Amino acid sequence: MKRDEERKQNRTLILQAAIDCFLNEGIDKTSINDIALRSGLTQMSVYRYFGSKQSIAVETANELLKQYLAEHAQRCEATRRDGENGFEEFVRIVHAYIDTYEAHPEYIRFLQEMTAYSLRESLSDQLKYMQFAFLESPLNKPAHAALSRGIDDGSVRNDIDLARVSQTLTNLLTGGVNYRILIDERTQMDILRHTAEMIIYYIKK
């Protein structure tokens, strides 16, 4: 195996081990030694490839975000119907948001802890999910575009504030991450789905 291939393989092993450890045990309870043992490599190798636990946590967060967005996009595409109007597209996207969110409680718990960890360790500027420009984020942009199309085709009320509705949808999901501290997951999902239906009812013409 070439050196570059070996390096890539080892980084992948370490990152996957870190994902497993962080999702199952939490960030604070996971040590470099835990990651090394799970990856089958030495602690020295982990430090060589990543430098610190903080760097591993950042890369884990960014990789999980990438996987989450890819799954969300797949859910959206899987339920697409020919000839749907802007309102129907918006409903499809919102339901995909909620379904992907519900499918990964372990990621939501990690995100909750990672947000606090990043503030404590001054890592926020390295986290992709904290750098999204509001309407250009991979989560907001499709919903905002669907609303705009719905206004044009007459399926969505033309007196709504597009940015505000998009922000409300974002707050519903990001707020849910924090709210999960206070309530059980099933109750939270009921609240998320009910609130999402209120948004859908509000924008329908």
Backbone as a printed PyTorch tensor [residue, N CA C, xyz], in Angstrom:
tensor([[[  0.8330,  -1.1970,   0.0000],
         [  0.0000,   0.0000,   0.0000],
         [  0.8720,   1.2530,   0.0000]],

        [[  0.5340,   2.2140,  -0.8630],
         [  1.3040,   3.4460,  -0.9200],
         [  1.1030,   4.2560,   0.3580]],

        [[  2.0850,   5.1150,   0.6200],
         [  2.0620,   5.8950,   1.8600],
         [  0.8110,   6.7720,   1.9590]],

        [[  0.4460,   7.4360,   0.8480],
         [ -0.7390,   8.2990,   0.8550],
         [ -2.0080,   7.4950,   1.1180]],

        [[ -2.0790,   6.3040,   0.5400],
         [ -3.2470,   5.4450,   0.7450],
         [ -3.3300,   4.9840,   2.1960]],

        [[ -2.1640,   4.6550,   2.7630],
         [ -2.1280,   4.2220,   4.1580],
         [ -2.5570,   5.3600,   5.0830]],

        [[ -2.0700,   6.5460,   4.7770],
         [ -2.4310,   7.7090,   5.5930],
         [ -3.9460,   7.9480,   5.5450]],

        [[ -4.5010,   7.8900,   4.3500],
         [ -5.9400,   8.1020,   4.1900],
         [ -6.7330,   7.0330,   4.9300]],

        [[ -6.2840,   5.7940,   4.8130],
         [ -6.9690,   4.6880,   5.4860],
         [ -6.9220,   4.8540,   7.0020]],

        [[ -5.7730,   5.2420,   7.5230],
         [ -5.6370,   5.4050,   8.9700],
         [ -6.4810,   6.5680,   9.4880]],

        [[ -6.5110,   7.6510,   8.7380],
         [ -7.3630,   8.7860,   9.1360],
         [ -8.8300,   8.3590,   9.1680]],

        [[ -9.2260,   7.5810,   8.1840],
         [-10.6090,   7.1030,   8.1330],
         [-10.9170,   6.1990,   9.3220]],

        [[ -9.9770,   5.3120,   9.6590],
         [-10.1550,   4.4230,  10.8070],
         [-10.3120,   5.2200,  12.0970]],

        [[ -9.4690,   6.2200,  12.2540],
         [ -9.5140,   7.0400,  13.4690],
         [-10.8110,   7.8330,  13.5350]],

        [[-11.2020,   8.4220,  12.4170],
         [-12.4210,   9.2300,  12.3930],
         [-13.6490,   8.3730,  12.6990]],

        [[-13.7230,   7.1870,  12.1090],
         [-14.8650,   6.3140,  12.3780],
         [-14.8740,   5.8620,  13.8310]],

        [[-13.6910,   5.5930,  14.3730],
         [-13.5980,   5.2130,  15.7860],
         [-14.0660,   6.3590,  16.6710]],

        [[-13.6710,   7.5830,  16.3140],
         [-14.0830,   8.7580,  17.0830],
         [-15.5950,   8.9470,  17.0190]],

        [[-16.1700,   8.7750,  15.8280],
         [-17.6240,   8.8940,  15.6790],
         [-18.3260,   7.8930,  16.5940]],

        [[-17.8640,   6.6520,  16.5750],
         [-18.4660,   5.6140,  17.4210],
         [-18.3550,   5.9780,  18.8990]],

        [[-17.1750,   6.4250,  19.3050],
         [-16.9570,   6.7770,  20.7180],
         [-17.7930,   7.9800,  21.1320]],

        [[-17.7620,   9.0280,  20.3310],
         [-18.4820,  10.2520,  20.6870],
         [-19.9930,  10.0310,  20.7250]],

        [[-20.5140,   9.2700,  19.7680],
         [-21.9620,   9.0430,  19.7310],
         [-22.4240,   8.1340,  20.8650]],

        [[-21.5790,   7.1910,  21.2500],
         [-21.9720,   6.2340,  22.2860],
         [-21.6290,   6.6860,  23.6990]],

        [[-20.4870,   7.3560,  23.8520],
         [-20.0120,   7.7150,  25.1860],
         [-20.0630,   9.2110,  25.4680]],

        [[-20.1170,  10.0170,  24.4180],
         [-20.0580,  11.4630,  24.6050],
         [-18.6430,  11.9780,  24.4170]],

        [[-18.5150,  13.2590,  24.1660],
         [-17.2020,  13.8520,  23.8970],
         [-16.3400,  13.8780,  25.1510]],

        [[-16.8840,  14.4030,  26.2360],
         [-16.0860,  14.5670,  27.4490],
         [-15.6310,  13.2320,  28.0350]],

        [[-16.4260,  12.1970,  27.8580],
         [-16.0860,  10.8920,  28.4340],
         [-15.1590,  10.0750,  27.5400]],

        [[-14.8960,  10.5770,  26.3410],
         [-14.0240,   9.8620,  25.4020],
         [-12.6030,  10.4020,  25.4750]],

        [[-11.6380,   9.5180,  25.5780],
         [-10.2260,   9.9160,  25.6010],
         [ -9.5550,   9.5240,  24.2890]],

        [[ -8.3820,  10.0830,  24.0690],
         [ -7.5990,   9.6910,  22.8940],
         [ -7.3030,   8.1960,  22.9320]],

        [[ -7.0630,   7.6770,  24.1290],
         [ -6.7960,   6.2450,  24.2590],
         [ -8.0080,   5.4130,  23.8260]],

        [[ -9.2150,   5.8710,  24.1720],
         [-10.4320,   5.1680,  23.7490],
         [-10.5160,   5.0940,  22.2260]],

        [[-10.2200,   6.2240,  21.5880],
         [-10.2720,   6.2870,  20.1260],
         [ -9.2080,   5.3820,  19.5150]],

        [[ -8.0120,   5.4090,  20.1120],
         [ -6.9190,   4.5690,  19.6070],
         [ -7.2770,   3.0840,  19.7100]],

        [[ -7.8110,   2.6890,  20.8550],
         [ -8.1750,   1.2840,  21.0500],
         [ -9.2410,   0.8400,  20.0510]],

        [[-10.2280,   1.6920,  19.8280],
         [-11.3110,   1.3220,  18.9110],
         [-10.8230,   1.2760,  17.4660]],

        [[ -9.8680,   2.1330,  17.1350],
         [ -9.3640,   2.1790,  15.7570],
         [ -8.3370,   1.0900,  15.4660]],

        [[ -7.7430,   0.5230,  16.5350],
         [ -6.7030,  -0.4810,  16.3490],
         [ -5.3320,   0.1240,  16.1130]],

        [[ -5.2240,   1.4360,  16.2990],
         [ -3.9460,   2.1340,  16.1380],
         [ -3.4450,   2.5930,  17.5000]],

        [[ -2.2690,   3.1770,  17.5310],
         [ -1.7020,   3.6520,  18.7860],
         [ -2.1330,   5.0890,  19.0640]],

        [[ -1.9970,   5.4950,  20.3350],
         [ -2.2770,   6.8890,  20.6790],
         [ -1.3790,   7.8260,  19.8770]],

        [[ -0.1290,   7.4270,  19.7010],
         [  0.8080,   8.2520,  18.9460],
         [  0.3040,   8.4680,  17.5150]],

        [[ -0.2640,   7.4300,  16.9260],
         [ -0.7930,   7.5510,  15.5620],
         [ -1.9690,   8.5240,  15.5220]],

        [[ -2.8260,   8.4400,  16.5290],
         [ -3.9780,   9.3540,  16.5850],
         [ -3.4940,  10.7940,  16.6510]],

        [[ -2.5190,  11.0590,  17.5090],
         [ -1.9730,  12.4150,  17.6150],
         [ -1.2710,  12.8280,  16.3240]],

        [[ -0.6130,  11.8870,  15.6640],
         [  0.1070,  12.2060,  14.4360],
         [ -0.8590,  12.6750,  13.3450]],

        [[ -2.0000,  12.0180,  13.2520],
         [ -2.9370,  12.3380,  12.1760],
         [ -3.8580,  13.5120,  12.5010]],

        [[ -4.1500,  13.7230,  13.7740],
         [ -5.1210,  14.7660,  14.1180],
         [ -4.5960,  15.8350,  15.0730]],

        [[ -3.5830,  15.5250,  15.8420],
         [ -2.9760,  16.5390,  16.6920],
         [ -3.5890,  16.6860,  18.0640]],

        [[ -4.9120,  16.6030,  18.1590],
         [ -5.5690,  16.8070,  19.4480],
         [ -6.9840,  16.2380,  19.4190]],

        [[ -7.5380,  16.0600,  20.5930],
         [ -8.9260,  15.6050,  20.6990],
         [ -9.8720,  16.6480,  20.1180]],

        [[ -9.5420,  17.9210,  20.3150],
         [-10.3820,  18.9900,  19.7790],
         [-10.4860,  18.9080,  18.2590]],

        [[ -9.3600,  18.6420,  17.6080],
         [ -9.3640,  18.5250,  16.1440],
         [-10.2150,  17.3450,  15.6840]],

        [[-10.1270,  16.2530,  16.4260],
         [-10.9380,  15.0790,  16.0830],
         [-12.4190,  15.3930,  16.2520]],

        [[-12.7600,  16.1050,  17.3240],
         [-14.1630,  16.4480,  17.5700],
         [-14.7140,  17.3240,  16.4520]],

        [[-13.9120,  18.2920,  16.0030],
         [-14.3410,  19.1730,  14.9120],
         [-14.5600,  18.3730,  13.6380]],

        [[-13.6060,  17.5110,  13.3080],
         [-13.7400,  16.7250,  12.0770],
         [-14.9170,  15.7570,  12.1660]],

        [[-15.1460,  15.2260,  13.3550],
         [-16.3070,  14.3580,  13.5570],
         [-17.6000,  15.1200,  13.3080]],

        [[-17.7010,  16.3180,  13.8760],
         [-18.9090,  17.1330,  13.7010],
         [-19.1420,  17.4600,  12.2340]],

        [[-18.0820,  17.8260,  11.5290],
         [-18.2250,  18.1810,  10.1130],
         [-18.5720,  16.9690,   9.2520]],

        [[-18.0040,  15.8140,   9.5880],
         [-18.3190,  14.5950,   8.8400],
         [-19.7640,  14.1560,   9.0850]],

        [[-20.2130,  14.2350,  10.3290],
         [-21.5910,  13.8550,  10.6300],
         [-22.5810,  14.7950,   9.9550]],

        [[-22.2400,  16.0790,   9.8910],
         [-23.0930,  17.0330,   9.1840],
         [-23.2030,  16.6560,   7.7140]],

        [[-22.0750,  16.3060,   7.1150],
         [-22.0600,  15.8960,   5.7070],
         [-22.9750,  14.6910,   5.4880]],

        [[-22.8680,  13.7010,   6.3690],
         [-23.7040,  12.5020,   6.2570],
         [-25.1760,  12.8360,   6.4680]],

        [[-25.4520,  13.7110,   7.4230],
         [-26.8320,  14.0960,   7.7420],
         [-27.4800,  14.8090,   6.5590]],

        [[-26.7560,  15.7500,   5.9560],
         [-27.2950,  16.4930,   4.8170],
         [-27.5120,  15.5790,   3.6160]],

        [[-26.6020,  14.6260,   3.4230],
         [-26.7530,  13.6860,   2.3090],
         [-27.9990,  12.8270,   2.5000]],

        [[-28.2240,  12.3790,   3.7180],
         [-29.4180,  11.5660,   3.9810],
         [-30.6870,  12.3940,   3.8160]],

        [[-30.6440,  13.6390,   4.2900],
         [-31.8050,  14.5230,   4.1240],
         [-32.1200,  14.7220,   2.6450]],

        [[-31.0950,  14.9510,   1.8380],
         [-31.2950,  15.1410,   0.3940],
         [-31.8920,  13.8890,  -0.2390]],

        [[-31.4360,  12.7240,   0.2040],
         [-31.9740,  11.4640,  -0.3230],
         [-33.4430,  11.2980,   0.0450]],

        [[-33.7940,  11.6660,   1.2750],
         [-35.1980,  11.5790,   1.6910],
         [-36.0700,  12.5160,   0.8550]],

        [[-35.5750,  13.7080,   0.6160],
         [-36.3240,  14.6670,  -0.2080],
         [-36.5560,  14.1040,  -1.6050]],

        [[-35.5050,  13.5720,  -2.1820],
         [-35.5790,  13.0850,  -3.5610],
         [-36.4690,  11.8440,  -3.6650]],

        [[-36.4360,  11.0060,  -2.6540],
         [-37.1910,   9.7510,  -2.6970],
         [-38.6940,   9.9740,  -2.7360]],

        [[-39.1450,  11.1080,  -2.2040],
         [-40.5880,  11.3730,  -2.1570],
         [-41.0230,  12.4170,  -3.1870]],

        [[-40.1250,  12.8040,  -4.0720],
         [-40.4720,  13.7930,  -5.1010],
         [-41.5220,  13.2180,  -6.0560]],

        [[-42.4900,  14.0570,  -6.4340],
         [-43.5130,  13.6470,  -7.3960],
         [-43.5040,  14.5920,  -8.5870]],

        [[-43.7110,  14.0530,  -9.7570],
         [-43.7730,  14.8800, -10.9610],
         [-44.9480,  15.8490, -10.8660]],

        [[-44.7080,  17.0710, -11.2920],
         [-45.7780,  18.0550, -11.3630],
         [-46.1620,  18.7000, -10.0520]],

        [[-45.3850,  18.4850,  -8.9820],
         [-45.7530,  19.0870,  -7.7070],
         [-45.5550,  20.5930,  -7.7480]],

        [[-46.4190,  21.3230,  -7.0560],
         [-46.2910,  22.7740,  -6.9990],
         [-45.3670,  23.1730,  -5.8510]],

        [[-45.1680,  24.4680,  -5.6780],
         [-44.2440,  24.9380,  -4.6580],
         [-44.6530,  24.5510,  -3.2520]],

        [[-45.9550,  24.6190,  -2.9690],
         [-46.4450,  24.2320,  -1.6440],
         [-46.1630,  22.7600,  -1.3750]],

        [[-46.4610,  21.9080,  -2.3400],
         [-46.2260,  20.4700,  -2.1720],
         [-44.7420,  20.1660,  -1.9960]],

        [[-43.9040,  20.9020,  -2.7040],
         [-42.4590,  20.7200,  -2.5450],
         [-42.0220,  21.1230,  -1.1410]],

        [[-42.5560,  22.2340,  -0.6460],
         [-42.2170,  22.6980,   0.7010],
         [-42.6290,  21.6630,   1.7430]],

        [[-43.8340,  21.1210,   1.6100],
         [-44.3150,  20.1020,   2.5470],
         [-43.3900,  18.8870,   2.5260]],

        [[-42.9890,  18.4670,   1.3400],
         [-42.0900,  17.3210,   1.2030],
         [-40.7610,  17.5850,   1.9110]],

        [[-40.2190,  18.7740,   1.7310],
         [-38.9400,  19.1220,   2.3500],
         [-39.0590,  19.1660,   3.8700]],

        [[-40.1380,  19.7700,   4.3660],
         [-40.3390,  19.8580,   5.8160],
         [-40.4650,  18.4640,   6.4300]],

        [[-41.2270,  17.5970,   5.7980],
         [-41.3750,  16.2380,   6.3220],
         [-40.0420,  15.4880,   6.2920]],

        [[-39.2350,  15.7380,   5.2720],
         [-37.9040,  15.1190,   5.2160],
         [-37.0200,  15.6500,   6.3420]],

        [[-37.1190,  16.9540,   6.6370],
         [-36.3930,  17.5300,   7.7790],
         [-36.6990,  16.7210,   9.0390]],

        [[-37.9970,  16.6090,   9.3220],
         [-38.4250,  15.9840,  10.5690],
         [-38.0550,  14.5020,  10.6070]],

        [[-38.2430,  13.8110,   9.4900],
         [-37.9400,  12.3740,   9.4510],
         [-36.4520,  12.1040,   9.6710]],

        [[-35.5940,  12.9180,   9.0490],
         [-34.1500,  12.7350,   9.2210],
         [-33.7450,  13.0600,  10.6500]],

        [[-34.3260,  14.1090,  11.1880],
         [-34.0730,  14.5080,  12.5740],
         [-34.4540,  13.3760,  13.5280]],

        [[-35.6390,  12.7960,  13.3070],
         [-36.1280,  11.7390,  14.1900],
         [-35.2980,  10.4650,  14.0640]],

        [[-34.7520,  10.2200,  12.8730],
         [-34.0030,   8.9860,  12.6280],
         [-32.6520,   8.9550,  13.3320]],

        [[-32.1780,  10.1060,  13.7970],
         [-30.8230,  10.1610,  14.3570],
         [-30.7690,  10.8790,  15.7040]],

        [[-31.4100,  10.3230,  16.7180],
         [-31.3400,  10.9520,  18.0460],
         [-29.9150,  11.0190,  18.5750]],

        [[-29.0850,  10.0380,  18.1810],
         [-27.6940,  10.0420,  18.6510],
         [-26.9260,  11.2270,  18.0800]],

        [[-27.2460,  11.6250,  16.8430],
         [-26.5800,  12.7840,  16.2490],
         [-27.0490,  14.0580,  16.9290]],

        [[-28.3290,  14.1500,  17.2400],
         [-28.8530,  15.3360,  17.9110],
         [-28.2250,  15.4820,  19.2890]],

        [[-28.0750,  14.3650,  19.9960],
         [-27.4160,  14.4260,  21.3070],
         [-25.9660,  14.8740,  21.1600]],

        [[-25.2770,  14.3470,  20.1310],
         [-23.8910,  14.7560,  19.8940],
         [-23.8260,  16.2450,  19.5730]],

        [[-24.7270,  16.7160,  18.7170],
         [-24.7360,  18.1220,  18.3270],
         [-24.9440,  19.0240,  19.5340]],

        [[-25.7980,  18.5920,  20.4130],
         [-26.0680,  19.3180,  21.6450],
         [-24.7810,  19.4670,  22.4610]],

        [[-24.0810,  18.3460,  22.6500],
         [-22.8450,  18.3710,  23.4290],
         [-21.7400,  19.1130,  22.6870]],

        [[-21.6710,  18.9380,  21.3680],
         [-20.6180,  19.5630,  20.5800],
         [-20.7310,  21.0740,  20.6030]],

        [[-21.9470,  21.5890,  20.6030],
         [-22.1300,  23.0380,  20.6470],
         [-21.5430,  23.6060,  21.9310]],

        [[-21.8410,  22.9690,  23.0580],
         [-21.2950,  23.4210,  24.3360],
         [-19.7800,  23.2360,  24.3810]],

        [[-19.3060,  22.1080,  23.8730],
         [-17.8700,  21.8110,  23.8590],
         [-17.1160,  22.8190,  23.0010]],

        [[-17.6780,  23.1660,  21.8590],
         [-17.0020,  24.0960,  20.9490],
         [-16.8910,  25.4900,  21.5510]],

        [[-17.8960,  25.8920,  22.3040],
         [-17.8400,  27.1990,  22.9620],
         [-16.7880,  27.1940,  24.0650]],

        [[-16.7300,  26.1050,  24.8050],
         [-15.7560,  25.9830,  25.8890],
         [-14.3300,  25.9470,  25.3690]],

        [[-14.1300,  25.2790,  24.2200],
         [-12.7910,  25.1000,  23.6640],
         [-12.4620,  26.0970,  22.5460]],

        [[-13.3590,  27.0590,  22.3090],
         [-13.1730,  28.0850,  21.2610],
         [-12.9780,  27.4520,  19.8800]],

        [[-13.9030,  26.5860,  19.5120],
         [-13.8130,  25.8620,  18.2390],
         [-14.9110,  26.2490,  17.2500]],

        [[-15.7860,  27.1580,  17.6410],
         [-16.9810,  27.4400,  16.8420],
         [-16.6700,  27.8340,  15.4080]],

        [[-15.5660,  28.5630,  15.2080],
         [-15.2440,  29.0330,  13.8570],
         [-14.7820,  27.9020,  12.9380]],

        [[-14.5520,  26.7100,  13.4960],
         [-14.1270,  25.5670,  12.6760],
         [-15.2810,  24.6220,  12.3290]],

        [[-16.4580,  24.8950,  12.8810],
         [-17.6040,  24.0110,  12.6800],
         [-18.4690,  24.5140,  11.5410]],

        [[-18.6560,  23.6820,  10.5370],
         [-19.3920,  24.1110,   9.3490],
         [-20.8370,  24.4480,   9.6580]],

        [[-21.4530,  23.6980,  10.5830],
         [-22.8630,  23.9590,  10.8570],
         [-23.0730,  25.2820,  11.5900]],

        [[-22.0130,  25.8560,  12.1530],
         [-22.1320,  27.1500,  12.8140],
         [-21.7020,  28.2950,  11.9040]],

        [[-21.3640,  27.9640,  10.6550],
         [-20.9060,  28.9820,   9.7090],
         [-21.8870,  29.1920,   8.5620]],

        [[-23.0450,  28.5170,   8.6000],
         [-24.0100,  28.6640,   7.5190],
         [-24.5160,  30.0980,   7.4330]],

        [[-24.4740,  30.6640,   6.2210],
         [-25.2200,  31.8920,   5.9750],
         [-26.6830,  31.4790,   5.9660]],

        [[-27.5230,  32.2130,   6.6600],
         [-28.8900,  31.7900,   6.9520],
         [-29.6290,  31.1900,   5.7600]],

        [[-29.9370,  31.9690,   4.7490],
         [-30.7540,  31.4660,   3.6470],
         [-29.9750,  30.5900,   2.6740]],

        [[-28.6450,  30.5870,   2.7770],
         [-27.8350,  29.7880,   1.8600],
         [-27.4520,  28.4350,   2.4480]],

        [[-27.9110,  28.1260,   3.6460],
         [-27.5360,  26.8530,   4.2460],
         [-28.1820,  25.7010,   3.4870]],

        [[-27.5520,  24.5210,   3.5020],
         [-28.1130,  23.3670,   2.7920],
         [-29.4910,  22.9540,   3.2900]],

        [[-29.8490,  23.3590,   4.5100],
         [-31.1760,  23.0490,   5.0180],
         [-32.1930,  24.1200,   4.6390]],

        [[-31.7900,  25.3800,   4.6880],
         [-32.7300,  26.4720,   4.4280],
         [-33.0000,  26.7200,   2.9540]],

        [[-31.9770,  26.6080,   2.1430],
         [-32.0930,  27.0270,   0.7450],
         [-33.2110,  26.3060,  -0.0100]],

        [[-33.3210,  24.9570,   0.0710],
         [-34.3870,  24.2750,  -0.6660],
         [-35.7870,  24.7000,  -0.2210]],

        [[-35.9950,  24.8410,   1.0900],
         [-37.3120,  25.2330,   1.5950],
         [-37.6620,  26.6480,   1.1620]],

        [[-36.6910,  27.5300,   1.2230],
         [-36.9130,  28.9200,   0.8120],
         [-37.2480,  28.9830,  -0.6730]],

        [[-36.5390,  28.1970,  -1.4820],
         [-36.8010,  28.1750,  -2.9250],
         [-38.1970,  27.6260,  -3.2140]],

        [[-38.6170,  26.6080,  -2.4590],
         [-39.9530,  26.0350,  -2.6530],
         [-41.0360,  27.0440,  -2.3040]],

        [[-40.8440,  27.7850,  -1.2280],
         [-41.8060,  28.8220,  -0.8510],
         [-41.9150,  29.8810,  -1.9340]],

        [[-40.7730,  30.3070,  -2.4360],
         [-40.7580,  31.3260,  -3.4920],
         [-41.4920,  30.8270,  -4.7340]],

        [[-41.2560,  29.5740,  -5.0850],
         [-41.9340,  28.9970,  -6.2460],
         [-43.4310,  28.8800,  -5.9850]],

        [[-43.7900,  28.5650,  -4.7400],
         [-45.1960,  28.4500,  -4.3900],
         [-45.9400,  29.7690,  -4.5030]],

        [[-45.2690,  30.8490,  -4.1570],
         [-45.8800,  32.1720,  -4.3220],
         [-46.0990,  32.4570,  -5.8000]],

        [[-45.1060,  32.1120,  -6.6100],
         [-45.2060,  32.3560,  -8.0560],
         [-46.3110,  31.5230,  -8.7030]],

        [[-46.4650,  30.2600,  -8.2520],
         [-47.4700,  29.4110,  -8.9060],
         [-48.8420,  29.4700,  -8.2240]],

        [[-48.9280,  30.2770,  -7.1460],
         [-50.2210,  30.4810,  -6.5030],
         [-50.6060,  29.4650,  -5.4540]],

        [[-49.6990,  28.5590,  -5.1080],
         [-50.0240,  27.5340,  -4.1100],
         [-49.6670,  27.9600,  -2.6840]],

        [[-48.9180,  29.0600,  -2.5600],
         [-48.5080,  29.5920,  -1.2610],
         [-48.9900,  31.0360,  -1.1520]],

        [[-49.4130,  31.4230,   0.0290],
         [-49.8580,  32.8040,   0.2560],
         [-48.7820,  33.7870,  -0.1970]],

        [[-49.2130,  34.8600,  -0.8220],
         [-48.2430,  35.8390,  -1.3190],
         [-47.9760,  36.9620,  -0.3350]],

        [[-48.5870,  36.8820,   0.8580],
         [-48.3880,  37.9380,   1.8480],
         [-47.4710,  37.5060,   2.9920]],

        [[-46.8090,  36.3570,   2.8360],
         [-45.9200,  35.8980,   3.9040],
         [-44.5290,  36.4960,   3.7330]],

        [[-43.8040,  36.5510,   4.8320],
         [-42.4070,  36.9780,   4.8180],
         [-41.5570,  35.7130,   4.6520]],

        [[-40.9830,  35.5350,   3.4580],
         [-40.2430,  34.3040,   3.1640],
         [-39.1190,  34.0540,   4.1590]],

        [[-38.3460,  35.0900,   4.4230],
         [-37.2010,  34.9310,   5.3250],
         [-37.6620,  34.5460,   6.7240]],

        [[-38.7610,  35.1410,   7.1600],
         [-39.2360,  34.8560,   8.5160],
         [-39.7600,  33.4230,   8.6390]],

        [[-40.4780,  32.9660,   7.6230],
         [-40.9680,  31.5820,   7.6570],
         [-39.7950,  30.6050,   7.6510]],

        [[-38.7920,  30.8720,   6.8130],
         [-37.6070,  30.0130,   6.7630],
         [-36.8820,  30.0150,   8.0980]],

        [[-36.7860,  31.1950,   8.7220],
         [-36.1300,  31.2970,  10.0220],
         [-36.9070,  30.5230,  11.0840]],

        [[-38.2330,  30.6000,  11.0120],
         [-39.0670,  29.8670,  11.9650],
         [-38.8370,  28.3670,  11.8500]],

        [[-38.7300,  27.8910,  10.6160],
         [-38.4710,  26.4660,  10.3990],
         [-37.1100,  26.0730,  10.9640]],

        [[-36.1170,  26.9100,  10.7360],
         [-34.7810,  26.6430,  11.2740],
         [-34.7980,  26.6340,  12.7960]],

        [[-35.4780,  27.6170,  13.3820],
         [-35.5600,  27.6880,  14.8400],
         [-36.2620,  26.4670,  15.4190]],

        [[-37.2280,  25.9500,  14.6780],
         [-37.9400,  24.7570,  15.1260],
         [-36.9720,  23.5960,  15.3150]],

        [[-36.0560,  23.4230,  14.3620],
         [-35.1220,  22.3020,  14.4150],
         [-33.9490,  22.5670,  15.3520]],

        [[-33.3310,  23.7360,  15.2260],
         [-32.1770,  24.0220,  16.0830],
         [-32.6060,  24.2090,  17.5300]],

        [[-33.7770,  24.8020,  17.7280],
         [-34.2930,  24.9370,  19.0860],
         [-34.5980,  23.5850,  19.6920]],

        [[-35.0040,  22.6510,  18.8430],
         [-35.2900,  21.3100,  19.3210],
         [-34.0700,  20.6310,  19.9040]],

        [[-32.9040,  20.9520,  19.3690],
         [-31.6600,  20.3820,  19.9000],
         [-31.4930,  20.7680,  21.3580]],

        [[-31.7360,  22.0300,  21.6690],
         [-31.5810,  22.5020,  23.0420],
         [-32.7390,  22.0570,  23.9320]],

        [[-33.9470,  22.0400,  23.3660],
         [-35.1300,  21.6950,  24.1480],
         [-35.1030,  20.2450,  24.6000]],

        [[-34.3550,  19.4150,  23.8770],
         [-34.2980,  17.9920,  24.2160],
         [-33.6770,  17.7750,  25.5890]],

        [[-32.9830,  18.7640,  26.1090],
         [-32.4390,  18.6640,  27.4600],
         [-33.5690,  18.5290,  28.4700]],

        [[-34.7050,  19.1680,  28.1850],
         [-35.7720,  19.3100,  29.1640],
         [-36.8740,  18.2670,  29.0480]],

        [[-37.0620,  17.6830,  27.8730],
         [-38.1620,  16.7490,  27.6740],
         [-37.6680,  15.4730,  26.9990]],

        [[-38.4990,  14.4350,  27.0550],
         [-38.1040,  13.1830,  26.4210],
         [-38.2280,  13.2940,  24.9040]],

        [[-37.5540,  12.3960,  24.1960],
         [-37.4700,  12.4890,  22.7380],
         [-38.8290,  12.3290,  22.0550]],

        [[-39.6690,  11.4430,  22.5600],
         [-40.9750,  11.2360,  21.9230],
         [-41.8350,  12.4960,  22.0200]],

        [[-41.8530,  13.1120,  23.1970],
         [-42.6270,  14.3490,  23.3610],
         [-42.0880,  15.4330,  22.4520]],

        [[-40.7640,  15.5110,  22.3610],
         [-40.1730,  16.5300,  21.5000],
         [-40.5660,  16.3230,  20.0460]],

        [[-40.5520,  15.0750,  19.5770],
         [-40.9180,  14.8120,  18.1930],
         [-42.3780,  15.1530,  17.9360]],

        [[-43.2530,  14.9000,  18.9110],
         [-44.6600,  15.2840,  18.7650],
         [-44.7860,  16.7950,  18.6140]],

        [[-44.0100,  17.5230,  19.4130],
         [-44.0420,  18.9860,  19.3450],
         [-43.5110,  19.4680,  18.0010]],

        [[-42.4050,  18.8780,  17.5380],
         [-41.8200,  19.2790,  16.2620],
         [-42.7950,  19.0500,  15.1100]],

        [[-43.4060,  17.8750,  15.0830],
         [-44.3340,  17.5690,  13.9890],
         [-45.5680,  18.4770,  14.0450]],

        [[-46.0970,  18.7180,  15.2270],
         [-47.2750,  19.5750,  15.3680],
         [-46.9500,  21.0000,  14.9250]],

        [[-45.7940,  21.4970,  15.3480],
         [-45.4070,  22.8600,  14.9750],
         [-45.1460,  22.9640,  13.4800]],

        [[-44.5380,  21.9370,  12.8980],
         [-44.3020,  21.9300,  11.4500],
         [-45.6230,  21.9880,  10.6890]],

        [[-46.6350,  21.2520,  11.1720],
         [-47.9440,  21.2840,  10.5110],
         [-48.5850,  22.6620,  10.6330]],

        [[-48.3340,  23.3540,  11.7310],
         [-48.8420,  24.7220,  11.8890],
         [-48.2070,  25.6520,  10.8560]],

        [[-46.9070,  25.4770,  10.6290],
         [-46.2190,  26.2880,   9.6200],
         [-46.8020,  25.9960,   8.2390]],

        [[-47.0000,  24.7150,   7.9440],
         [-47.5590,  24.3180,   6.6480],
         [-48.9530,  24.9130,   6.4560]],

        [[-49.7810,  24.8400,   7.4980],
         [-51.1400,  25.3920,   7.4180],
         [-51.0950,  26.9050,   7.2100]],

        [[-50.1560,  27.5540,   7.8700],
         [-50.0470,  29.0140,   7.7910],
         [-49.7060,  29.4940,   6.3870]],

        [[-48.8340,  28.7830,   5.6870],
         [-48.3600,  29.2910,   4.3920],
         [-49.2510,  28.8830,   3.2170]],

        [[-50.1570,  27.9240,   3.4570],
         [-50.9890,  27.4420,   2.3460],
         [-52.0100,  28.4960,   1.9260]],

        [[-52.1540,  28.6680,   0.6300],
         [-53.0980,  29.6650,   0.1150],
         [-54.5170,  29.1050,   0.1560]]])
